[in-house]
Amino acid sequence: MILTSENYFSKEAEMIYFGSTQFKNFMSCEAAAIAKINGEYTEEVTTALLIGSFVDAHFEGTLDIFKAQHSEIFTQKGTLKSEYQHAEYIIERIERDEMFMRFMNGGKQQILVGELFDHQWKIKIDSYHIGKAIVDLKVMRDFEPKWVEGQGKIPFVEAWGYDIQAFIYQAIEGNHLPFFIAGATKQKPEPDIAIMSIPQDALDIAGEIVRANIDRIAEVKAGLIEPHRCETCDYCKRTKKLTQIVDYREVGV
C-alpha cells in the first residue's frame, strides 16, 4: 500500500501499519483503540482540537480545504468565530518569530514507513530537515506540567506521550536525528511559543515502553486476544453493560 495524505488515516492503512497515535490509543484503552480502527467509535471533535487543526492546516498549506470542510468554525454571518480568530493570531505570532519559522521551514508532512520491533509503522513529519532534524508542531492549552493518575504532575511531553511519538519518528526516519517540538499555546491574550528538544535519554526510555508493549498490542489488533477495557474512557462508558450491583464506596475508586 502506497501511503498518501488522502489515505494515511484510512482503515486499511490503520490495519497495516502502527503509528504513534494508534500506539498511544492502545496504551490508553485497547477496546476503544480497536473500535476506532474498525470505525465503530469516533471521538468528539472539540473546539480545542479544531483550533490545533486550524493552525496545523495553515502550516501544511491546506487551510482553505480545512475551512471548506468545517463550517462550524464560522458564524452565521460567515466570519470566523472568536476562537478561530485567536487561532489566526497564534499563526501570526508564530510567523513573527524567526527562530520558530526556521524550524518550521523543513519539508511539509513527509510520510515515511519502516519496521520497528518486527512491526510495520508509519509516520508523518510536520517539518522534516533531511539529515538535520525532525520537527513536530504542537498547539496546546499551555506548557504547564499535567496531572496523571498514579504519577502525579509530570511534564506535558510525557503526559501526552510526545516522547513516545518522538522515539517512533526518530526510529522510523532511521538516521538518529534530533527531535524538536515547535510549541505554541492557546493562551489569551498572548500565546506562548517555544522550541523544545527531547533529549536522547528520554527517547530511549520511551523506546523501552514501545518495546515492552507492542507485541501484546499487535495480538489485540490482530484479534488473537481480547482487548482490555479501561472502564473509564468515553467509549467504555458508552458500551458499558451492568452485570452486578456494586458498593457505592467502590464507585470511582
Secondary structure, 3 states (H helix, E strand, C coil): CCCCCCCCCCHHHHHHCECHHHHHHHHHCHHHHHHHHCCCCCCCCCHHHHHHHHHHHHHHCCHHHHHHHCHHHECCCCCECHHHHHHHHHHHHHHCCHHHHHHHCCEEEEEEEEEECCEEEEEEEEEEECCCEEEEEEEECCCCCEEECCCEEECHHHHCCHHHHHHHHHHHHCCCCCEEEEEEECCCCCCCEEEEECCHHHHHHHHHHHHHHHHHHHHHHCCCCCCCCCCCCHHHHHHCCCCCCCCHHHCCC
